[in-house]
Structure formats: C-alpha cells, structure tokens
Amino acid sequence: MFPSSPLGIWLRCSRELRGESSSSLATGSGAEVR
C-alpha cells in the first residue's frame, strides 16, 4: 500500500514471511505474485 509508511513495510514483511512458511520452494514466485 504505502512503502514509505511503517504499516506498509510491516504488511509486506508479513506477506513475505507467510509465503516462506506456506511454500518455502515457491518463495520467489509468492513474492512476485501479489
């Protein structure tokens, strides 16, 4: 949403963490696909 805002960064980190937890093999794909 807002990369400059801490909330946006936190949400982005959460999505990355979830992607890794859900599928460690498709970490790159999950990160690319929003």
PyMOL Python script that loads the backbone (N, CA, C, O; Angstrom):
from pymol import cmd

cmd.read_pdbstr("""\
ATOM      1  N   MET A   1       0.851  -1.197   0.000  1.00  0.00           N
ATOM      2  CA  MET A   1       0.000   0.000   0.000  1.00  0.00           C
ATOM      3  C   MET A   1       0.893   1.257   0.000  1.00  0.00           C
ATOM      4  O   MET A   1       1.062   1.914  -1.027  1.00  0.00           O
ATOM      5  N   PHE A   2       1.463   1.571   1.185  1.00  0.00           N
ATOM      6  CA  PHE A   2       2.360   2.724   1.271  1.00  0.00           C
ATOM      7  C   PHE A   2       3.739   2.273   1.738  1.00  0.00           C
ATOM      8  O   PHE A   2       3.951   2.034   2.927  1.00  0.00           O
ATOM      9  N   PRO A   3       4.682   2.155   0.793  1.00  0.00           N
ATOM     10  CA  PRO A   3       6.036   1.702   1.117  1.00  0.00           C
ATOM     11  C   PRO A   3       6.737   2.641   2.085  1.00  0.00           C
ATOM     12  O   PRO A   3       7.605   2.211   2.845  1.00  0.00           O
ATOM     13  N   SER A   4       6.370   3.926   2.068  1.00  0.00           N
ATOM     14  CA  SER A   4       7.015   4.902   2.947  1.00  0.00           C
ATOM     15  C   SER A   4       6.492   4.763   4.381  1.00  0.00           C
ATOM     16  O   SER A   4       7.176   5.145   5.330  1.00  0.00           O
ATOM     17  N   SER A   5       5.286   4.219   4.537  1.00  0.00           N
ATOM     18  CA  SER A   5       4.707   4.075   5.872  1.00  0.00           C
ATOM     19  C   SER A   5       5.160   2.780   6.525  1.00  0.00           C
ATOM     20  O   SER A   5       5.317   1.766   5.845  1.00  0.00           O
ATOM     21  N   PRO A   6       5.372   2.801   7.846  1.00  0.00           N
ATOM     22  CA  PRO A   6       5.803   1.594   8.572  1.00  0.00           C
ATOM     23  C   PRO A   6       4.774   0.480   8.450  1.00  0.00           C
ATOM     24  O   PRO A   6       5.124  -0.701   8.436  1.00  0.00           O
ATOM     25  N   LEU A   7       3.503   0.861   8.363  1.00  0.00           N
ATOM     26  CA  LEU A   7       2.449  -0.144   8.257  1.00  0.00           C
ATOM     27  C   LEU A   7       2.604  -0.935   6.967  1.00  0.00           C
ATOM     28  O   LEU A   7       2.521  -2.163   6.969  1.00  0.00           O
ATOM     29  N   GLY A   8       2.830  -0.230   5.872  1.00  0.00           N
ATOM     30  CA  GLY A   8       3.003  -0.901   4.575  1.00  0.00           C
ATOM     31  C   GLY A   8       4.191  -1.844   4.609  1.00  0.00           C
ATOM     32  O   GLY A   8       4.115  -2.967   4.110  1.00  0.00           O
ATOM     33  N   ILE A   9       5.299  -1.384   5.203  1.00  0.00           N
ATOM     34  CA  ILE A   9       6.502  -2.229   5.285  1.00  0.00           C
ATOM     35  C   ILE A   9       6.197  -3.466   6.118  1.00  0.00           C
ATOM     36  O   ILE A   9       6.593  -4.573   5.753  1.00  0.00           O
ATOM     37  N   TRP A  10       5.492  -3.288   7.241  1.00  0.00           N
ATOM     38  CA  TRP A  10       5.177  -4.422   8.122  1.00  0.00           C
ATOM     39  C   TRP A  10       4.306  -5.429   7.375  1.00  0.00           C
ATOM     40  O   TRP A  10       4.519  -6.638   7.467  1.00  0.00           O
ATOM     41  N   LEU A  11       3.319  -4.916   6.633  1.00  0.00           N
ATOM     42  CA  LEU A  11       2.436  -5.808   5.873  1.00  0.00           C
ATOM     43  C   LEU A  11       3.242  -6.567   4.831  1.00  0.00           C
ATOM     44  O   LEU A  11       3.028  -7.760   4.616  1.00  0.00           O
ATOM     45  N   ARG A  12       4.171  -5.871   4.183  1.00  0.00           N
ATOM     46  CA  ARG A  12       4.992  -6.508   3.151  1.00  0.00           C
ATOM     47  C   ARG A  12       5.829  -7.623   3.780  1.00  0.00           C
ATOM     48  O   ARG A  12       5.941  -8.714   3.221  1.00  0.00           O
ATOM     49  N   CYS A  13       6.413  -7.342   4.943  1.00  0.00           N
ATOM     50  CA  CYS A  13       7.224  -8.359   5.636  1.00  0.00           C
ATOM     51  C   CYS A  13       6.345  -9.547   6.002  1.00  0.00           C
ATOM     52  O   CYS A  13       6.761 -10.697   5.859  1.00  0.00           O
ATOM     53  N   SER A  14       5.135  -9.274   6.472  1.00  0.00           N
ATOM     54  CA  SER A  14       4.225 -10.355   6.866  1.00  0.00           C
ATOM     55  C   SER A  14       3.934 -11.254   5.674  1.00  0.00           C
ATOM     56  O   SER A  14       3.950 -12.479   5.795  1.00  0.00           O
ATOM     57  N   ARG A  15       3.670 -10.646   4.525  1.00  0.00           N
ATOM     58  CA  ARG A  15       3.369 -11.443   3.324  1.00  0.00           C
ATOM     59  C   ARG A  15       4.565 -12.306   2.960  1.00  0.00           C
ATOM     60  O   ARG A  15       4.409 -13.472   2.599  1.00  0.00           O
ATOM     61  N   GLU A  16       5.768 -11.729   3.055  1.00  0.00           N
ATOM     62  CA  GLU A  16       6.972 -12.492   2.710  1.00  0.00           C
ATOM     63  C   GLU A  16       7.133 -13.653   3.683  1.00  0.00           C
ATOM     64  O   GLU A  16       7.443 -14.771   3.273  1.00  0.00           O
ATOM     65  N   LEU A  17       6.924 -13.392   4.973  1.00  0.00           N
ATOM     66  CA  LEU A  17       7.066 -14.449   5.982  1.00  0.00           C
ATOM     67  C   LEU A  17       6.034 -15.541   5.734  1.00  0.00           C
ATOM     68  O   LEU A  17       6.350 -16.729   5.807  1.00  0.00           O
ATOM     69  N   ARG A  18       4.804 -15.139   5.441  1.00  0.00           N
ATOM     70  CA  ARG A  18       3.743 -16.133   5.184  1.00  0.00           C
ATOM     71  C   ARG A  18       4.082 -16.961   3.956  1.00  0.00           C
ATOM     72  O   ARG A  18       3.898 -18.178   3.954  1.00  0.00           O
ATOM     73  N   GLY A  19       4.576 -16.310   2.918  1.00  0.00           N
ATOM     74  CA  GLY A  19       4.938 -17.019   1.685  1.00  0.00           C
ATOM     75  C   GLY A  19       5.994 -18.069   1.977  1.00  0.00           C
ATOM     76  O   GLY A  19       5.914 -19.193   1.482  1.00  0.00           O
ATOM     77  N   GLU A  20       6.995 -17.701   2.789  1.00  0.00           N
ATOM     78  CA  GLU A  20       8.059 -18.656   3.104  1.00  0.00           C
ATOM     79  C   GLU A  20       7.496 -19.809   3.922  1.00  0.00           C
ATOM     80  O   GLU A  20       7.838 -20.968   3.683  1.00  0.00           O
ATOM     81  N   SER A  21       6.637 -19.498   4.881  1.00  0.00           N
ATOM     82  CA  SER A  21       6.072 -20.545   5.733  1.00  0.00           C
ATOM     83  C   SER A  21       5.153 -21.456   4.924  1.00  0.00           C
ATOM     84  O   SER A  21       5.190 -22.678   5.067  1.00  0.00           O
ATOM     85  N   SER A  22       4.320 -20.840   4.066  1.00  0.00           N
ATOM     86  CA  SER A  22       3.377 -21.630   3.273  1.00  0.00           C
ATOM     87  C   SER A  22       4.108 -22.499   2.261  1.00  0.00           C
ATOM     88  O   SER A  22       3.859 -23.701   2.164  1.00  0.00           O
ATOM     89  N   SER A  23       5.021 -21.876   1.500  1.00  0.00           N
ATOM     90  CA  SER A  23       5.742 -22.649   0.481  1.00  0.00           C
ATOM     91  C   SER A  23       7.176 -22.160   0.397  1.00  0.00           C
ATOM     92  O   SER A  23       7.455 -21.140  -0.233  1.00  0.00           O
ATOM     93  N   SER A  24       8.081 -22.885   1.032  1.00  0.00           N
ATOM     94  CA  SER A  24       9.494 -22.488   1.037  1.00  0.00           C
ATOM     95  C   SER A  24      10.082 -22.637  -0.363  1.00  0.00           C
ATOM     96  O   SER A  24      11.016 -21.923  -0.728  1.00  0.00           O
ATOM     97  N   LEU A  25       9.530 -23.573  -1.151  1.00  0.00           N
ATOM     98  CA  LEU A  25      10.057 -23.808  -2.501  1.00  0.00           C
ATOM     99  C   LEU A  25       9.649 -22.675  -3.431  1.00  0.00           C
ATOM    100  O   LEU A  25      10.431 -22.264  -4.290  1.00  0.00           O
ATOM    101  N   ALA A  26       8.426 -22.166  -3.266  1.00  0.00           N
ATOM    102  CA  ALA A  26       7.937 -21.113  -4.161  1.00  0.00           C
ATOM    103  C   ALA A  26       7.994 -19.753  -3.471  1.00  0.00           C
ATOM    104  O   ALA A  26       7.059 -18.957  -3.567  1.00  0.00           O
ATOM    105  N   THR A  27       9.104 -19.494  -2.772  1.00  0.00           N
ATOM    106  CA  THR A  27       9.240 -18.205  -2.074  1.00  0.00           C
ATOM    107  C   THR A  27       9.318 -17.073  -3.090  1.00  0.00           C
ATOM    108  O   THR A  27       8.645 -16.054  -2.940  1.00  0.00           O
ATOM    109  N   GLY A  28      10.142 -17.250  -4.126  1.00  0.00           N
ATOM    110  CA  GLY A  28      10.295 -16.215  -5.150  1.00  0.00           C
ATOM    111  C   GLY A  28       8.979 -15.983  -5.872  1.00  0.00           C
ATOM    112  O   GLY A  28       8.574 -14.837  -6.070  1.00  0.00           O
ATOM    113  N   SER A  29       8.304 -17.061  -6.269  1.00  0.00           N
ATOM    114  CA  SER A  29       7.042 -16.931  -7.004  1.00  0.00           C
ATOM    115  C   SER A  29       6.013 -16.210  -6.139  1.00  0.00           C
ATOM    116  O   SER A  29       5.333 -15.299  -6.611  1.00  0.00           O
ATOM    117  N   GLY A  30       5.898 -16.614  -4.878  1.00  0.00           N
ATOM    118  CA  GLY A  30       4.921 -15.995  -3.987  1.00  0.00           C
ATOM    119  C   GLY A  30       5.213 -14.518  -3.810  1.00  0.00           C
ATOM    120  O   GLY A  30       4.293 -13.701  -3.776  1.00  0.00           O
ATOM    121  N   ALA A  31       6.502 -14.165  -3.697  1.00  0.00           N
ATOM    122  CA  ALA A  31       6.865 -12.757  -3.510  1.00  0.00           C
ATOM    123  C   ALA A  31       6.520 -11.955  -4.761  1.00  0.00           C
ATOM    124  O   ALA A  31       6.041 -10.825  -4.666  1.00  0.00           O
ATOM    125  N   GLU A  32       6.765 -12.544  -5.938  1.00  0.00           N
ATOM    126  CA  GLU A  32       6.487 -11.826  -7.185  1.00  0.00           C
ATOM    127  C   GLU A  32       4.982 -11.675  -7.393  1.00  0.00           C
ATOM    128  O   GLU A  32       4.512 -10.597  -7.757  1.00  0.00           O
ATOM    129  N   VAL A  33       4.226 -12.745  -7.164  1.00  0.00           N
ATOM    130  CA  VAL A  33       2.768 -12.693  -7.353  1.00  0.00           C
ATOM    131  C   VAL A  33       2.126 -12.054  -6.135  1.00  0.00           C
ATOM    132  O   VAL A  33       2.256 -12.558  -5.019  1.00  0.00           O
ATOM    133  N   ARG A  34       1.419 -10.926  -6.354  1.00  0.00           N
ATOM    134  CA  ARG A  34       0.797 -10.248  -5.213  1.00  0.00           C
ATOM    135  C   ARG A  34      -0.663 -10.658  -5.102  1.00  0.00           C
ATOM    136  O   ARG A  34      -1.367 -10.198  -4.204  1.00  0.00           O
TER     137      ARG A  34
END
""", "prot")
cmd.dss("prot")
cmd.show_as("cartoon", "prot")
cmd.util.cbc("prot")
cmd.orient("prot")
